[in-house]
Amino acid sequence: MNNQNNSNETEVIECSQCLKEIPASEAKSVEGIDYIAHFCGLECYDKWIKEKQKQEKE
Ligand SMILES: [Zn+2]
């Protein structure tokens, strides 16, 4: 176990889909024209991108 107290160096972000907190280094990020989204995994990425495509079709 690595119990170093260096929390300043571990950036934590929120999954844009399930709002879970995840280390930035493990997040999947998507950059669009006017947004950046982060995801804890492919499942959330998948759900989110489908919602977004639905919105953009209108
Ligand atoms: Zn998630």
N, CA, C, O and the ligand as a Tripos MOL2 file, in Angstrom:
@<TRIPOS>MOLECULE
protein
  233   231    59     0     0
PROTEIN
NO_CHARGES

@<TRIPOS>ATOM
      1 N           0.8320   -1.2090    0.0000 N.3       1 MET1
      2 CA          0.0000    0.0000    0.0000 C.3       1 MET1
      3 C           0.8610    1.2510    0.0000 C.2       1 MET1
      4 O           1.9120    1.3010    0.6400 O.2       1 MET1
      5 N           0.4190    2.2160   -0.6960 N.am      2 ASN2
      6 CA          1.1140    3.4840   -0.7600 C.3       2 ASN2
      7 C           0.3410    4.5340    0.0320 C.2       2 ASN2
      8 O          -0.6500    5.0910   -0.4410 O.2       2 ASN2
      9 N           0.8170    4.7890    1.2410 N.am      3 ASN3
     10 CA          0.0920    5.7030    2.1180 C.3       3 ASN3
     11 C           0.7300    7.0750    2.2090 C.2       3 ASN3
     12 O           0.5990    7.7590    3.2240 O.2       3 ASN3
     13 N           1.3960    7.4670    1.1920 N.am      4 GLN4
     14 CA          2.0140    8.7810    1.1970 C.3       4 GLN4
     15 C           0.9520    9.8780    1.2650 C.2       4 GLN4
     16 O          -0.1130    9.7930    0.6530 O.2       4 GLN4
     17 N           1.2870   10.8930    2.0260 N.am      5 ASN5
     18 CA          0.3280   11.9740    2.1990 C.3       5 ASN5
     19 C           0.5660   13.0740    1.1690 C.2       5 ASN5
     20 O           0.9850   14.1820    1.5030 O.2       5 ASN5
     21 N           0.2950   12.7510   -0.0610 N.am      6 ASN6
     22 CA          0.5370   13.7340   -1.1190 C.3       6 ASN6
     23 C          -0.7520   14.0170   -1.8920 C.2       6 ASN6
     24 O          -0.7680   14.0240   -3.1230 O.2       6 ASN6
     25 N          -1.8140   14.2460   -1.1540 N.am      7 SER7
     26 CA         -3.1170   14.4270   -1.7810 C.3       7 SER7
     27 C          -3.1450   15.6250   -2.7230 C.2       7 SER7
     28 O          -3.9870   15.6970   -3.6180 O.2       7 SER7
     29 N          -2.2360   16.5530   -2.5240 N.am      8 ASN8
     30 CA         -2.1980   17.7060   -3.4180 C.3       8 ASN8
     31 C          -1.8400   17.3070   -4.8480 C.2       8 ASN8
     32 O          -2.1770   18.0010   -5.8070 O.2       8 ASN8
     33 N          -1.1670   16.1980   -4.9640 N.am      9 GLU9
     34 CA         -0.7140   15.7860   -6.2910 C.3       9 GLU9
     35 C          -1.7030   14.8570   -6.9740 C.2       9 GLU9
     36 O          -1.5920   14.5730   -8.1670 O.2       9 GLU9
     37 N          -2.6670   14.3920   -6.2020 N.am     10 THR10
     38 CA         -3.6660   13.5080   -6.7980 C.3      10 THR10
     39 C          -4.9490   14.2860   -7.0430 C.2      10 THR10
     40 O          -5.7650   14.4860   -6.1440 O.2      10 THR10
     41 N          -5.0930   14.7030   -8.2480 N.am     11 GLU11
     42 CA         -6.2760   15.4680   -8.5970 C.3      11 GLU11
     43 C          -7.4850   14.5480   -8.7040 C.2      11 GLU11
     44 O          -7.4420   13.5180   -9.3780 O.2      11 GLU11
     45 N          -8.5500   14.9310   -8.0380 N.am     12 VAL12
     46 CA         -9.7690   14.1230   -8.0970 C.3      12 VAL12
     47 C         -10.8390   14.9090   -8.8420 C.2      12 VAL12
     48 O         -11.0670   16.0910   -8.5840 O.2      12 VAL12
     49 N         -11.4760   14.2270   -9.7600 N.am     13 ILE13
     50 CA        -12.5290   14.8740  -10.5380 C.3      13 ILE13
     51 C         -13.8080   14.0610  -10.4480 C.2      13 ILE13
     52 O         -13.8200   12.9530   -9.9110 O.2      13 ILE13
     53 N         -14.8620   14.6140  -10.9720 N.am     14 GLU14
     54 CA        -16.1620   13.9710  -10.8970 C.3      14 GLU14
     55 C         -16.5300   13.3710  -12.2420 C.2      14 GLU14
     56 O         -16.3630   14.0030  -13.2850 O.2      14 GLU14
     57 N         -17.0300   12.1520  -12.2070 N.am     15 CYS15
     58 CA        -17.5460   11.5370  -13.4280 C.3      15 CYS15
     59 C         -18.7620   12.3280  -13.9030 C.2      15 CYS15
     60 O         -19.6620   12.6160  -13.1140 O.2      15 CYS15
     61 N         -18.7910   12.6720  -15.1630 N.am     16 SER16
     62 CA        -19.8790   13.5040  -15.6840 C.3      16 SER16
     63 C         -21.1930   12.7500  -15.7770 C.2      16 SER16
     64 O         -22.2500   13.3560  -15.9510 O.2      16 SER16
     65 N         -21.1330   11.4560  -15.6630 N.am     17 GLN17
     66 CA        -22.3470   10.6510  -15.7900 C.3      17 GLN17
     67 C         -22.8900   10.2260  -14.4280 C.2      17 GLN17
     68 O         -24.0520   10.4950  -14.1240 O.2      17 GLN17
     69 N         -22.0890    9.5800  -13.6140 N.am     18 CYS18
     70 CA        -22.5790    9.0620  -12.3370 C.3      18 CYS18
     71 C         -22.1300    9.9150  -11.1610 C.2      18 CYS18
     72 O         -22.5110    9.6450  -10.0220 O.2      18 CYS18
     73 N         -21.3270   10.9370  -11.4200 N.am     19 LEU19
     74 CA        -20.8880   11.9110  -10.4170 C.3      19 LEU19
     75 C         -20.0010   11.3060   -9.3390 C.2      19 LEU19
     76 O         -19.8170   11.8990   -8.2760 O.2      19 LEU19
     77 N         -19.4590   10.1380   -9.6090 N.am     20 LYS20
     78 CA        -18.5200    9.5180   -8.6920 C.3      20 LYS20
     79 C         -17.1780   10.2450   -8.7680 C.2      20 LYS20
     80 O         -16.7880   10.7400   -9.8260 O.2      20 LYS20
     81 N         -16.4860   10.3010   -7.6510 N.am     21 GLU21
     82 CA        -15.1730   10.9330   -7.6610 C.3      21 GLU21
     83 C         -14.1160    9.9340   -8.1040 C.2      21 GLU21
     84 O         -14.0650    8.8030   -7.6210 O.2      21 GLU21
     85 N         -13.2810   10.3690   -9.0250 N.am     22 ILE22
     86 CA        -12.2510    9.4960   -9.5760 C.3      22 ILE22
     87 C         -10.9450   10.2760   -9.7100 C.2      22 ILE22
     88 O         -10.9550   11.4860   -9.9360 O.2      22 ILE22
     89 N          -9.8310    9.5770   -9.5700 N.am     23 PRO23
     90 CA         -8.5400   10.2440   -9.7950 C.3      23 PRO23
     91 C          -8.4210   10.6640  -11.2550 C.2      23 PRO23
     92 O          -8.7610    9.9080  -12.1650 O.2      23 PRO23
     93 N          -7.9380   11.8670  -11.4590 N.am     24 ALA24
     94 CA         -7.8420   12.3930  -12.8170 C.3      24 ALA24
     95 C          -7.0290   11.4700  -13.7220 C.2      24 ALA24
     96 O          -7.2850   11.3730  -14.9220 O.2      24 ALA24
     97 N          -6.0610   10.8070  -13.1370 N.am     25 SER25
     98 CA         -5.1850    9.9560  -13.9400 C.3      25 SER25
     99 C          -5.9100    8.7240  -14.4700 C.2      25 SER25
    100 O          -5.4800    8.1110  -15.4470 O.2      25 SER25
    101 N          -7.0300    8.3640  -13.8070 N.am     26 GLU26
    102 CA         -7.7650    7.1710  -14.2410 C.3      26 GLU26
    103 C          -8.9910    7.5010  -15.0630 C.2      26 GLU26
    104 O          -9.6610    6.6070  -15.5800 O.2      26 GLU26
    105 N          -9.2830    8.7790  -15.1840 N.am     27 ALA27
    106 CA        -10.5040    9.1770  -15.8670 C.3      27 ALA27
    107 C         -10.3340    9.1350  -17.3780 C.2      27 ALA27
    108 O          -9.2490    9.3630  -17.9130 O.2      27 ALA27
    109 N         -11.4330    8.8390  -18.0400 N.am     28 LYS28
    110 CA        -11.4570    8.9890  -19.4880 C.3      28 LYS28
    111 C         -12.0240   10.3630  -19.7830 C.2      28 LYS28
    112 O         -13.0920   10.7190  -19.2860 O.2      28 LYS28
    113 N         -11.3220   11.1260  -20.5780 N.am     29 SER29
    114 CA        -11.7460   12.4960  -20.8240 C.3      29 SER29
    115 C         -12.1670   12.6810  -22.2710 C.2      29 SER29
    116 O         -11.5870   12.1070  -23.1930 O.2      29 SER29
    117 N         -13.1830   13.4930  -22.4360 N.am     30 VAL30
    118 CA        -13.6570   13.8290  -23.7650 C.3      30 VAL30
    119 C         -13.6960   15.3370  -23.8830 C.2      30 VAL30
    120 O         -14.2750   16.0230  -23.0410 O.2      30 VAL30
    121 N         -13.0840   15.8410  -24.9210 N.am     31 GLU31
    122 CA        -13.0650   17.2740  -25.1100 C.3      31 GLU31
    123 C         -13.8950   17.6420  -26.3190 C.2      31 GLU31
    124 O         -13.6700   17.1340  -27.4180 O.2      31 GLU31
    125 N         -14.8560   18.5290  -26.1130 N.am     32 GLY32
    126 CA        -15.6670   18.9870  -27.2330 C.3      32 GLY32
    127 C         -15.3800   20.4400  -27.5150 C.2      32 GLY32
    128 O         -14.4050   21.0080  -27.0210 O.2      32 GLY32
    129 N         -16.2270   21.0250  -28.3030 N.am     33 ILE33
    130 CA        -16.0110   22.4170  -28.6920 C.3      33 ILE33
    131 C         -16.1200   23.3370  -27.4790 C.2      33 ILE33
    132 O         -15.3070   24.2440  -27.3050 O.2      33 ILE33
    133 N         -17.1190   23.0990  -26.6500 N.am     34 ASP34
    134 CA        -17.3080   23.9880  -25.5010 C.3      34 ASP34
    135 C         -17.4760   23.2230  -24.1910 C.2      34 ASP34
    136 O         -18.1400   23.6990  -23.2710 O.2      34 ASP34
    137 N         -16.8780   22.0450  -24.1100 N.am     35 TYR35
    138 CA        -16.9760   21.2890  -22.8650 C.3      35 TYR35
    139 C         -15.8150   20.3110  -22.7380 C.2      35 TYR35
    140 O         -15.1880   19.9290  -23.7260 O.2      35 TYR35
    141 N         -15.5470   19.9170  -21.5010 N.am     36 ILE36
    142 CA        -14.6730   18.7810  -21.2430 C.3      36 ILE36
    143 C         -15.3960   17.8860  -20.2650 C.2      36 ILE36
    144 O         -15.8460   18.3490  -19.2170 O.2      36 ILE36
    145 N         -15.5160   16.6150  -20.5900 N.am     37 ALA37
    146 CA        -16.2140   15.6920  -19.7120 C.3      37 ALA37
    147 C         -15.2610   14.5870  -19.2820 C.2      37 ALA37
    148 O         -14.3770   14.1810  -20.0350 O.2      37 ALA37
    149 N         -15.4550   14.1130  -18.0670 N.am     38 HIS38
    150 CA        -14.6120   13.0400  -17.5420 C.3      38 HIS38
    151 C         -15.4920   11.8780  -17.1120 C.2      38 HIS38
    152 O         -16.6190   12.0740  -16.6560 O.2      38 HIS38
    153 N         -14.9690   10.6720  -17.2600 N.am     39 PHE39
    154 CA        -15.7560    9.4850  -16.9410 C.3      39 PHE39
    155 C         -14.9350    8.4660  -16.1780 C.2      39 PHE39
    156 O         -13.7280    8.3310  -16.3790 O.2      39 PHE39
    157 N         -15.6330    7.7380  -15.2800 N.am     40 CYS40
    158 CA        -14.9420    6.7330  -14.4730 C.3      40 CYS40
    159 C         -14.6810    5.4810  -15.2950 C.2      40 CYS40
    160 O         -13.8010    4.6890  -14.9570 O.2      40 CYS40
    161 N         -15.4270    5.2970  -16.3580 N.am     41 GLY41
    162 CA        -15.2330    4.1090  -17.1750 C.3      41 GLY41
    163 C         -15.9930    4.2020  -18.4790 C.2      41 GLY41
    164 O         -16.7250    5.1590  -18.7310 O.2      41 GLY41
    165 N         -15.8060    3.1930  -19.2960 N.am     42 LEU42
    166 CA        -16.4240    3.2040  -20.6140 C.3      42 LEU42
    167 C         -17.9420    3.1640  -20.5420 C.2      42 LEU42
    168 O         -18.6290    3.6980  -21.4130 O.2      42 LEU42
    169 N         -18.4610    2.5290  -19.4980 N.am     43 GLU43
    170 CA        -19.9070    2.4130  -19.3630 C.3      43 GLU43
    171 C         -20.5500    3.8000  -19.2610 C.2      43 GLU43
    172 O         -21.5420    4.0990  -19.9260 O.2      43 GLU43
    173 N         -19.9580    4.6250  -18.4150 N.am     44 CYS44
    174 CA        -20.4770    5.9790  -18.2270 C.3      44 CYS44
    175 C         -20.2530    6.8110  -19.4800 C.2      44 CYS44
    176 O         -21.1200    7.5850  -19.8850 O.2      44 CYS44
    177 N         -19.1200    6.6510  -20.0720 N.am     45 TYR45
    178 CA        -18.8300    7.3730  -21.3060 C.3      45 TYR45
    179 C         -19.8750    7.0610  -22.3720 C.2      45 TYR45
    180 O         -20.3730    7.9430  -23.0700 O.2      45 TYR45
    181 N         -20.1810    5.7880  -22.4660 N.am     46 ASP46
    182 CA        -21.1570    5.3030  -23.4410 C.3      46 ASP46
    183 C         -22.5320    5.9200  -23.2300 C.2      46 ASP46
    184 O         -23.1540    6.4150  -24.1700 O.2      46 ASP46
    185 N         -23.0010    5.8830  -21.9800 N.am     47 LYS47
    186 CA        -24.3130    6.4440  -21.6510 C.3      47 LYS47
    187 C         -24.3430    7.9280  -21.9630 C.2      47 LYS47
    188 O         -25.2930    8.4460  -22.5500 O.2      47 LYS47
    189 N         -23.2880    8.5870  -21.5580 N.am     48 TRP48
    190 CA        -23.2490   10.0480  -21.6930 C.3      48 TRP48
    191 C         -23.2480   10.4680  -23.1570 C.2      48 TRP48
    192 O         -23.9600   11.3910  -23.5530 O.2      48 TRP48
    193 N         -22.4440    9.7810  -23.9490 N.am     49 ILE49
    194 CA        -22.2980   10.1670  -25.3550 C.3      49 ILE49
    195 C         -23.6050    9.8980  -26.1020 C.2      49 ILE49
    196 O         -23.9480   10.6210  -27.0380 O.2      49 ILE49
    197 N         -24.3260    8.8680  -25.6910 N.am     50 LYS50
    198 CA        -25.6140    8.5850  -26.3260 C.3      50 LYS50
    199 C         -26.6330    9.6690  -26.0030 C.2      50 LYS50
    200 O         -27.3990   10.0930  -26.8690 O.2      50 LYS50
    201 N         -26.6340   10.1110  -24.7570 N.am     51 GLU51
    202 CA        -27.5150   11.2160  -24.3720 C.3      51 GLU51
    203 C         -27.1860   12.4640  -25.1780 C.2      51 GLU51
    204 O         -28.0740   13.1710  -25.6550 O.2      51 GLU51
    205 N         -25.9120   12.7120  -25.3160 N.am     52 LYS52
    206 CA        -25.4740   13.9210  -26.0060 C.3      52 LYS52
    207 C         -25.8600   13.8670  -27.4760 C.2      52 LYS52
    208 O         -26.3100   14.8650  -28.0390 O.2      52 LYS52
    209 N         -25.6890   12.7250  -28.0880 N.am     53 GLN53
    210 CA        -26.0460   12.5930  -29.4960 C.3      53 GLN53
    211 C         -27.5420   12.7850  -29.6960 C.2      53 GLN53
    212 O         -27.9820   13.3630  -30.6900 O.2      53 GLN53
    213 N         -28.3150   12.2900  -28.7360 N.am     54 LYS54
    214 CA        -29.7660   12.4850  -28.7990 C.3      54 LYS54
    215 C         -30.0980   13.9590  -28.7940 C.2      54 LYS54
    216 O         -30.9250   14.4200  -29.5810 O.2      54 LYS54
    217 N         -29.4560   14.6990  -27.9080 N.am     55 GLN55
    218 CA        -29.7240   16.1200  -27.7920 C.3      55 GLN55
    219 C         -29.3330   16.8720  -29.0690 C.2      55 GLN55
    220 O         -30.0150   17.8020  -29.5000 O.2      55 GLN55
    221 N         -28.2310   16.4460  -29.6510 N.am     56 GLU56
    222 CA        -27.7130   17.1890  -30.7960 C.3      56 GLU56
    223 C         -28.4900   16.9080  -32.0780 C.2      56 GLU56
    224 O         -28.3590   17.6440  -33.0560 O.2      56 GLU56
    225 N         -29.2800   15.8690  -32.0780 N.am     57 LYS57
    226 CA        -30.0510   15.5390  -33.2730 C.3      57 LYS57
    227 C         -31.2190   16.4810  -33.4910 C.2      57 LYS57
    228 O         -31.7130   16.6210  -34.6100 O.2      57 LYS57
    229 N         -31.6560   17.1240  -32.4270 N.am     58 GLU58
    230 CA        -32.8390   17.9580  -32.5220 C.3      58 GLU58
    231 C         -32.5840   19.2530  -33.2780 C.2      58 GLU58
    232 O         -33.4970   20.0630  -33.4390 O.2      58 GLU58
    233 ZN        -19.1820    7.1660  -13.8570 Zn       59 ZN59
@<TRIPOS>BOND
     1     1     2 1
     2     2     3 1
     3     3     4 2
     4     3     5 am
     5     5     6 1
     6     6     7 1
     7     7     8 2
     8     7     9 am
     9     9    10 1
    10    10    11 1
    11    11    12 2
    12    11    13 am
    13    13    14 1
    14    14    15 1
    15    15    16 2
    16    15    17 am
    17    17    18 1
    18    18    19 1
    19    19    20 2
    20    19    21 am
    21    21    22 1
    22    22    23 1
    23    23    24 2
    24    23    25 am
    25    25    26 1
    26    26    27 1
    27    27    28 2
    28    27    29 am
    29    29    30 1
    30    30    31 1
    31    31    32 2
    32    31    33 am
    33    33    34 1
    34    34    35 1
    35    35    36 2
    36    35    37 am
    37    37    38 1
    38    38    39 1
    39    39    40 2
    40    39    41 am
    41    41    42 1
    42    42    43 1
    43    43    44 2
    44    43    45 am
    45    45    46 1
    46    46    47 1
    47    47    48 2
    48    47    49 am
    49    49    50 1
    50    50    51 1
    51    51    52 2
    52    51    53 am
    53    53    54 1
    54    54    55 1
    55    55    56 2
    56    55    57 am
    57    57    58 1
    58    58    59 1
    59    59    60 2
    60    59    61 am
    61    61    62 1
    62    62    63 1
    63    63    64 2
    64    63    65 am
    65    65    66 1
    66    66    67 1
    67    67    68 2
    68    67    69 am
    69    69    70 1
    70    70    71 1
    71    71    72 2
    72    71    73 am
    73    73    74 1
    74    74    75 1
    75    75    76 2
    76    75    77 am
    77    77    78 1
    78    78    79 1
    79    79    80 2
    80    79    81 am
    81    81    82 1
    82    82    83 1
    83    83    84 2
    84    83    85 am
    85    85    86 1
    86    86    87 1
    87    87    88 2
    88    87    89 am
    89    89    90 1
    90    90    91 1
    91    91    92 2
    92    91    93 am
    93    93    94 1
    94    94    95 1
    95    95    96 2
    96    95    97 am
    97    97    98 1
    98    98    99 1
    99    99   100 2
   100    99   101 am
   101   101   102 1
   102   102   103 1
   103   103   104 2
   104   103   105 am
   105   105   106 1
   106   106   107 1
   107   107   108 2
   108   107   109 am
   109   109   110 1
   110   110   111 1
   111   111   112 2
   112   111   113 am
   113   113   114 1
   114   114   115 1
   115   115   116 2
   116   115   117 am
   117   117   118 1
   118   118   119 1
   119   119   120 2
   120   119   121 am
   121   121   122 1
   122   122   123 1
   123   123   124 2
   124   123   125 am
   125   125   126 1
   126   126   127 1
   127   127   128 2
   128   127   129 am
   129   129   130 1
   130   130   131 1
   131   131   132 2
   132   131   133 am
   133   133   134 1
   134   134   135 1
   135   135   136 2
   136   135   137 am
   137   137   138 1
   138   138   139 1
   139   139   140 2
   140   139   141 am
   141   141   142 1
   142   142   143 1
   143   143   144 2
   144   143   145 am
   145   145   146 1
   146   146   147 1
   147   147   148 2
   148   147   149 am
   149   149   150 1
   150   150   151 1
   151   151   152 2
   152   151   153 am
   153   153   154 1
   154   154   155 1
   155   155   156 2
   156   155   157 am
   157   157   158 1
   158   158   159 1
   159   159   160 2
   160   159   161 am
   161   161   162 1
   162   162   163 1
   163   163   164 2
   164   163   165 am
   165   165   166 1
   166   166   167 1
   167   167   168 2
   168   167   169 am
   169   169   170 1
   170   170   171 1
   171   171   172 2
   172   171   173 am
   173   173   174 1
   174   174   175 1
   175   175   176 2
   176   175   177 am
   177   177   178 1
   178   178   179 1
   179   179   180 2
   180   179   181 am
   181   181   182 1
   182   182   183 1
   183   183   184 2
   184   183   185 am
   185   185   186 1
   186   186   187 1
   187   187   188 2
   188   187   189 am
   189   189   190 1
   190   190   191 1
   191   191   192 2
   192   191   193 am
   193   193   194 1
   194   194   195 1
   195   195   196 2
   196   195   197 am
   197   197   198 1
   198   198   199 1
   199   199   200 2
   200   199   201 am
   201   201   202 1
   202   202   203 1
   203   203   204 2
   204   203   205 am
   205   205   206 1
   206   206   207 1
   207   207   208 2
   208   207   209 am
   209   209   210 1
   210   210   211 1
   211   211   212 2
   212   211   213 am
   213   213   214 1
   214   214   215 1
   215   215   216 2
   216   215   217 am
   217   217   218 1
   218   218   219 1
   219   219   220 2
   220   219   221 am
   221   221   222 1
   222   222   223 1
   223   223   224 2
   224   223   225 am
   225   225   226 1
   226   226   227 1
   227   227   228 2
   228   227   229 am
   229   229   230 1
   230   230   231 1
   231   231   232 2
@<TRIPOS>SUBSTRUCTURE
     1 MET1         2 RESIDUE 1 A MET
     2 ASN2         6 RESIDUE 1 A ASN
     3 ASN3        10 RESIDUE 1 A ASN
     4 GLN4        14 RESIDUE 1 A GLN
     5 ASN5        18 RESIDUE 1 A ASN
     6 ASN6        22 RESIDUE 1 A ASN
     7 SER7        26 RESIDUE 1 A SER
     8 ASN8        30 RESIDUE 1 A ASN
     9 GLU9        34 RESIDUE 1 A GLU
    10 THR10       38 RESIDUE 1 A THR
    11 GLU11       42 RESIDUE 1 A GLU
    12 VAL12       46 RESIDUE 1 A VAL
    13 ILE13       50 RESIDUE 1 A ILE
    14 GLU14       54 RESIDUE 1 A GLU
    15 CYS15       58 RESIDUE 1 A CYS
    16 SER16       62 RESIDUE 1 A SER
    17 GLN17       66 RESIDUE 1 A GLN
    18 CYS18       70 RESIDUE 1 A CYS
    19 LEU19       74 RESIDUE 1 A LEU
    20 LYS20       78 RESIDUE 1 A LYS
    21 GLU21       82 RESIDUE 1 A GLU
    22 ILE22       86 RESIDUE 1 A ILE
    23 PRO23       90 RESIDUE 1 A PRO
    24 ALA24       94 RESIDUE 1 A ALA
    25 SER25       98 RESIDUE 1 A SER
    26 GLU26      102 RESIDUE 1 A GLU
    27 ALA27      106 RESIDUE 1 A ALA
    28 LYS28      110 RESIDUE 1 A LYS
    29 SER29      114 RESIDUE 1 A SER
    30 VAL30      118 RESIDUE 1 A VAL
    31 GLU31      122 RESIDUE 1 A GLU
    32 GLY32      126 RESIDUE 1 A GLY
    33 ILE33      130 RESIDUE 1 A ILE
    34 ASP34      134 RESIDUE 1 A ASP
    35 TYR35      138 RESIDUE 1 A TYR
    36 ILE36      142 RESIDUE 1 A ILE
    37 ALA37      146 RESIDUE 1 A ALA
    38 HIS38      150 RESIDUE 1 A HIS
    39 PHE39      154 RESIDUE 1 A PHE
    40 CYS40      158 RESIDUE 1 A CYS
    41 GLY41      162 RESIDUE 1 A GLY
    42 LEU42      166 RESIDUE 1 A LEU
    43 GLU43      170 RESIDUE 1 A GLU
    44 CYS44      174 RESIDUE 1 A CYS
    45 TYR45      178 RESIDUE 1 A TYR
    46 ASP46      182 RESIDUE 1 A ASP
    47 LYS47      186 RESIDUE 1 A LYS
    48 TRP48      190 RESIDUE 1 A TRP
    49 ILE49      194 RESIDUE 1 A ILE
    50 LYS50      198 RESIDUE 1 A LYS
    51 GLU51      202 RESIDUE 1 A GLU
    52 LYS52      206 RESIDUE 1 A LYS
    53 GLN53      210 RESIDUE 1 A GLN
    54 LYS54      214 RESIDUE 1 A LYS
    55 GLN55      218 RESIDUE 1 A GLN
    56 GLU56      222 RESIDUE 1 A GLU
    57 LYS57      226 RESIDUE 1 A LYS
    58 GLU58      230 RESIDUE 1 A GLU
    59 ZN59       233 GROUP 0 **** ****
